[in-house]
């Protein structure tokens, strides 16, 4: 979330305990999740994800990297991602 905020994008991950969910605009769902999959992260069709004690720091780093790479890939492909409003 911090990285997206710093980059100025209105994307985020909501979480509660071990559950998390990417919050992207509905019209970007398919392209976002397919691009995330291309970068090694599969989210089942219900879109709720989980972290467990079986996940390592390397697994978490892979998800973070995949989010960043997905964001860059979408932007580089000409897809307009929602931008955060500048706040004073």
Buried (B, 14 or more C-beta within 10 A) or exposed (E): EEEBEEBEBBBBBEEEEEEBBBEBEEEBEEBBBEBBEEBEBEBEEEEEBEBEEEEEEEEEEBBEEBBBBBBEBBEEEEBEBEEEEEEE
